[in-house]
Amino acid sequence: MDDFSILEMQEMQKALQEKYKDKWEPIGPETGKNKLLWMIGEIGEAADIVKKNGGTKASSDPSLRPALVEELADVLMYYNDVLLCYGISPEELKQAYRKKFERNLTRW
């Protein structure tokens, strides 16, 4: 199975933004805050599934797992919108992620 890259997700988000440009607020630094708030809402929806059913059931029950995965996909969609709003490239994110990873390796 192929990896699903940040770049691929961002390209998909750009396509959605273009399709709905007359209905959605534009991608830009001033709308980043709103995208963050929408993302938090989606995180809450994913958390509700786990909170109401427990992690094991939410991740393994065939009637719940698709809803959990869908909510997490929503989180990623808004996450990528946030990256686009602030002009954060996949390479810039990769560098920051690696730096943070290295710092966490020696933290505790």
C-alpha positions, 0 to 999 in steps of 0.5 A: 500500500502506498503512503498517503503524504501530506503533499497529496492531502494538501493537493486534495484540499486545494481541489476542494477549496477551488470547487467551493471557493464561492461557498467557503472562506478562502485559505489564508492566514486570517482564516487559519484560526477558524480552520483550527477551531473547526479542527478542534470540533472534529477532534471532539467528535472523534473523542466522543466516539471513544468516550462513549464506547471505549477505545477498544470497541471504537477501534474494533467494532465494525459498526463504530470503526468507520465513524471513528476513521471518518472523524479522524479524516475530517481532522486531517482535512482541517489540519491540512487546511491549517497548514495551507492557511499558514503556508507551511510546506510538507518539507517545513513540517517534516523538518520541524517534526524531526527536530521535535522527535529528536528533542523528545528522544532525550526529554525523559 
